[in-house]
Amino acid sequence: MKKIILLICIIGCILKGAAQNKTPNVLIFYVDDLRAELGCYGSPTAITPNIDKLATQGVKFNKAYVQQAICAPSRMSTLTGLRPQTLGIYSIFTPLRKVHKELVTMPQLFKENGYKTVSIGKVYHHSVDDKSSWTTHFPKEKNSYVKPENIALMERLKAEGVKPLKGPAFEDANVEDEAYKDGRAAKYAIETLHKLKEDKFLMFVGLSKPHLPFNAPKKYWDLYNKDNFKIPSREKPEGMYRLALSKWGELKGYHGIPKSGDLNDDLTRTLIHGYHASVSYIDAQVGKVMQTLEELDLRKNTMVIFMSDHGYKIGEYGAWCKHSNVEIDVRVPLIVSRETNYKKRKVGKTSNALVENVDIFPTLVDLCGLEGPESDGKSILPIINKPNTKGDKVATSVYARGDKIMGVTATDGVWRYTEWRDSKTQEVLSAELYEHKNSLLSFVNLSGQAKYRKVEDKMRRLLESEIPKDQGPFLQNDRPTKK
């Protein structure tokens, strides 16, 4: 009998070990326009219990950065592990595969290695990208309005030939979650998880909010009191380069938004309210999908990543949206929860290591034991496993102003240094130096001040070690972004 019991124990240990060594699944929540406006990041206003719970089960990165603060290039960078200057695509106009048919992308590599690859909602900016690399593909849906008066408005604007055709910048219909597209994205994710529970998978759940328009069910608006939101300072940094901030035409294109000048306080508060409602809305969708992982007993073998394609301004500097090199636009939330022992983590870990979205692809290659393509990023798996591990010395981003001027920027986690260069000659037209030790915002350009010369020299060397001026012109394979 003792021998039988011993044999059963040995077999049990072998099976347990095999289960632990099983190639993990990967689930990525890829959110649009989300800055670190979350409870777990210290937001005094955001109500995000489900994302906060995920942070207690993994590693929250305080210093995560994107490679460009605009949807298409940022997402291409994540899915290829290559920076925009490697891809030569800096605007939203060109699909990846129109230019680069030869590159091996994340879904392509995982599919070739036996994974079911799933794209739900907005993953690439262009739904046509990489279609053959997804075994299941739910394309992103267009923005929708539910209120009858807004539906009628859209029909009228269309009949009048208004272009671009955009309705109101926000809506708060008293409807269920699935009336809007992110609720449907969660529904598709849940249905697909049930179908794939016996397979290994790489799943992206692309959540479109809090991208404009801020359309979310009324119950999420009701979580907040509009009057409690503070109006951000409209002050612009002293000495800032004239093209450092965009003219935020993305917001001004929406019906009812003034075409020029600052927004008044009432409209500002309404939009901030809408942004928060949209964040709480996507938080609820994350909760539904995570609950399904638990119910299907998939959580123990699924790495979960929560990330954003770039940050966002909701009135700071008197500006809106992204489209810049400033800290609040290029810093993003990033939470990574390992598939093993997550239940034992009563309190999540925090890492202040510098990491970048371009690191995600090589990290997953490392995690899953695959042989991946060359990458501009590096695996951050050692940091995920030991959050106190130091990261890189610098994180860089770029932003083009037309085809003649390129902004290149670097941070060491405290200081941000930016050069605005002639795209062809690399001549430095202007420079900026900002301190961000205690805030996402900074209001004085310290570049050129004698007191900060050593800091600026250090940051210049860090920037030019990653984006050297002698590299030649910045290649552009797509249409230039407008100034």
ZIFENQUI-V623004 format. One record per backbone hydrogen bond with DSSP energy under -1.0 kcal/mol. CO is the residue of the C=O (numbers start at 1). NH is the residue of the N-H. If there is no record, write none. Layout:
co=CO nh=NH
co=CO nh=NH
//
This chain:
co=1 nh=5
co=2 nh=6
co=3 nh=7
co=4 nh=8
co=5 nh=9
co=6 nh=10
co=7 nh=11
co=8 nh=12
co=9 nh=13
co=10 nh=14
co=11 nh=15
co=12 nh=16
co=13 nh=17
co=14 nh=18
co=15 nh=19
co=16 nh=20
co=17 nh=21
co=25 nh=303
co=26 nh=203
co=27 nh=305
co=28 nh=205
co=29 nh=307
co=30 nh=207
co=31 nh=309
co=35 nh=37
co=36 nh=38
co=38 nh=41
co=38 nh=43
co=39 nh=42
co=48 nh=52
co=49 nh=53
co=50 nh=54
co=51 nh=55
co=52 nh=56
co=54 nh=57
co=58 nh=349
co=59 nh=336
co=60 nh=351
co=63 nh=355
co=64 nh=332
co=65 nh=357
co=67 nh=398
co=68 nh=70
co=69 nh=323
co=70 nh=74
co=71 nh=75
co=72 nh=76
co=73 nh=77
co=74 nh=78
co=75 nh=79
co=76 nh=80
co=77 nh=81
co=79 nh=106
co=81 nh=376
co=83 nh=86
co=83 nh=87
co=84 nh=88
co=84 nh=89
co=88 nh=477
co=96 nh=99
co=96 nh=100
co=105 nh=109
co=106 nh=110
co=107 nh=111
co=108 nh=112
co=110 nh=115
co=111 nh=114
co=116 nh=202
co=117 nh=135
co=117 nh=136
co=118 nh=204
co=119 nh=138
co=120 nh=206
co=126 nh=129
co=128 nh=131
co=130 nh=133
co=131 nh=134
co=136 nh=119
co=138 nh=121
co=147 nh=151
co=148 nh=152
co=149 nh=153
co=150 nh=154
co=151 nh=155
co=152 nh=156
co=153 nh=157
co=154 nh=158
co=155 nh=159
co=156 nh=160
co=157 nh=162
co=158 nh=161
co=164 nh=166
co=167 nh=255
co=169 nh=214
co=171 nh=216
co=173 nh=175
co=173 nh=218
co=176 nh=179
co=177 nh=180
co=180 nh=184
co=181 nh=185
co=182 nh=186
co=183 nh=187
co=184 nh=188
co=185 nh=189
co=186 nh=190
co=187 nh=191
co=188 nh=192
co=189 nh=193
co=190 nh=194
co=191 nh=195
co=192 nh=196
co=196 nh=199
co=200 nh=116
co=201 nh=26
co=202 nh=118
co=203 nh=28
co=204 nh=120
co=205 nh=30
co=207 nh=32
co=208 nh=211
co=213 nh=215
co=214 nh=171
co=217 nh=220
co=218 nh=222
co=221 nh=224
co=225 nh=228
co=226 nh=229
co=233 nh=317
co=237 nh=240
co=238 nh=445
co=241 nh=244
co=248 nh=252
co=249 nh=253
co=251 nh=254
co=254 nh=257
co=264 nh=268
co=265 nh=269
co=266 nh=270
co=267 nh=271
co=268 nh=272
co=269 nh=273
co=270 nh=274
co=271 nh=275
co=272 nh=276
co=273 nh=277
co=274 nh=278
co=275 nh=279
co=276 nh=280
co=277 nh=281
co=278 nh=282
co=279 nh=283
co=280 nh=284
co=281 nh=285
co=282 nh=286
co=283 nh=287
co=284 nh=288
co=285 nh=289
co=286 nh=290
co=287 nh=291
co=288 nh=292
co=289 nh=293
co=290 nh=294
co=291 nh=295
co=292 nh=296
co=293 nh=298
co=293 nh=299
co=294 nh=297
co=298 nh=301
co=299 nh=302
co=301 nh=25
co=303 nh=27
co=304 nh=337
co=305 nh=29
co=306 nh=335
co=307 nh=31
co=313 nh=321
co=315 nh=318
co=316 nh=319
co=319 nh=315
co=321 nh=313
co=326 nh=329
co=326 nh=330
co=327 nh=331
co=328 nh=312
co=329 nh=311
co=330 nh=66
co=334 nh=61
co=335 nh=306
co=336 nh=59
co=337 nh=304
co=344 nh=346
co=349 nh=60
co=351 nh=62
co=354 nh=392
co=355 nh=65
co=356 nh=359
co=357 nh=360
co=359 nh=363
co=360 nh=364
co=361 nh=365
co=362 nh=366
co=363 nh=367
co=364 nh=368
co=365 nh=370
co=380 nh=384
co=381 nh=385
co=382 nh=386
co=386 nh=389
co=395 nh=411
co=397 nh=409
co=399 nh=407
co=401 nh=405
co=404 nh=423
co=405 nh=401
co=406 nh=421
co=407 nh=399
co=408 nh=419
co=409 nh=397
co=410 nh=417
co=411 nh=395
co=414 nh=436
co=415 nh=412
co=416 nh=434
co=417 nh=410
co=418 nh=432
co=419 nh=408
co=420 nh=429
co=420 nh=430
co=421 nh=406
co=422 nh=426
co=423 nh=474
co=427 nh=422
co=430 nh=420
co=432 nh=418
co=433 nh=446
co=434 nh=416
co=443 nh=238
co=446 nh=449
co=449 nh=452
co=450 nh=453
co=452 nh=456
co=453 nh=457
co=454 nh=458
co=455 nh=459
co=456 nh=460
co=457 nh=461
co=458 nh=462
co=459 nh=463
co=460 nh=464
co=461 nh=465
co=463 nh=466
co=463 nh=467
co=468 nh=471
//
